[in-house]
Structures are given as C-alpha cells and as structure tokens.
Amino acid sequence: MEIQVFVRCLLLIKKFIVLVFVLVTVFVLFYRNGIALDSLGFHFENPFKSAIDVPVAYSQVDSNNNGVADPIDIVVAARQEVKQRTKYESNYYAGGYPPENEGVCTDVIWRGLLGADIYLKDLMDEDIKQNINVYPRVNGKPDPNIDFRRVPNQYVFLERFTSSLTTELIPYDIDNLIEWQPGDIVVFLDGYHHIAIVSDKRAKDGTPYVIHNNPPFAAEVKLTSMTTPIAGHYRWEY
C-alpha cells in the first residue's frame, strides 16, 4: 500500500512538473510577442505565418566613406551592444561616457550614431548651451556629464534636428512599414522613458526589430513587443 501511494505521488509530481514546463514554455514564447526569447538572442517566429518583403528605402549616404551606408553603420554599431551583452547600469560618470561594457538605453543611441561618425554628445551639449530652456531635464543647470544621456533631452534634440516620422506601426502593411527603416530612432515616454534604434531585421509581418538596453542587458527585440505607446519616430538627416 505504501509503495502504491509513493508511486501515485511520483506520478502527480511528474504531471505537475510537465504542467509547469508547458506553462513556462507558452509564457516565454508568447508573452509580449516573444520578448523573453528575443532578449536572450533566440528569435522565434510562427512557422505557419507568411513573410512579406518590405522594400529597402534607407539613405545610401556614406559620410565616413567606409563603403557602408550611414544607417547600416548605425545599426552595426548599436548591435555591438547586443553582441557583447552590455550590462544595464545606470550611473553618473565623470566625462559623461560610461565604460564600454555598461550603459542604459540612451547609450545605445550615441554609440550607434558614432558608427556613422555622429558625435551626439558634442551636438547636444552645444544646443543645450544655446537653448537651455527647451531641455526639460537640464533644469537650468547644464551638466555635460549626464544631460546627453537622458531620454527627455534626447527626445527634444531629435524633435529639433531630425526628421519626425509616423508613430503608427501596421503589420503586413507595406505602405506603412516602408516608413520604418534601419537606423531610425524610436522614443517611448508614456509610463517610462525609453529609447531604441530600429534594426535592419524584420519579423515575418514586416515590423522591425529594435536594438535597446533594458535590464539586464542590451538586446534586439521586436518593436511590437513594446507595450508602451511610441512617442516619437525619427530619422537622422544624413
């Protein structure tokens, strides 16, 4: 009798473990369109979904003459954050720049732009100096060690000096999706402040991935996995 009870207990435990495994698997695969797997570098797509081809429409300007278009330079530089799994670490740094193995979402932006020889810190520091009142997180006291790394400040700069594009994202709609190109920058302000670079990788439905840094480290995830409304979508004027 005791053996039978023991066996039944083992079977119940086994069923429980299987159930937990199934639930965890479903959660990982489908929660926020697979953001958990994407963050770990495993990009899952429904094999039964059809894929669409969105035309390439990014600028072919190559300002640093390296044989690669500037928007792709930006993506490649930003993706380096993903490859090295730059740790999310929010600190204040003398000189402004954090160590290369740590940073936050805004560091993905200036590091990405640097791939096209665009020095965002210098540009923002100068504009803040000349137009201090339009930058909300400066509070009348410029601090070059941190101002360029704040999302609201980057948002203001992008509003002032880049092309503002659609914030609407429509899966399988080529006319809409063609407006989302590699190297674009996306800002989120509602709920929490966040910013990311649009990747050259797309999901089967044509929507782009974005490169960002969110705890615990930098990752490349589907833009559709972001639940916060898009506040702004920008393109550098190459």
Sequence and secondary structure as in RCSB ss.txt:
>XXXX:A:sequence
MEIQVFVRCLLLIKKFIVLVFVLVTVFVLFYRNGIALDSLGFHFENPFKSAIDVPVAYSQVDSNNNGVADPIDIV
VAARQEVKQRTKYESNYYAGGYPPENEGVCTDVIWRGLLGADIYLKDLMDEDIKQNINVYPRVNGKPDPNIDFRR
VPNQYVFLERFTSSLTTELIPYDIDNLIEWQPGDIVVFLDGYHHIAIVSDKRAKDGTPYVIHNNPPFAAEVKLTS
MTTPIAGHYRWEY
>XXXX:A:secstr
 HHHHHHHHHHHHHHHHHHHHHHHHHHHHHGGGGHHHHHTT     TTS             TT SSS HHHHHH
HHHHHHHHTT EE     TTS   TTEE HHHHHHHHHHTTT  HHHHHHHHHHH GGG TTTTT   TTTGGG 
HHHHHHHHHHHSEE      TT HHHHTT  TT EEEE SSS EEEEEEEEE TTS EEEEEEETTEEEEEEGGG
  S EEEEEE   
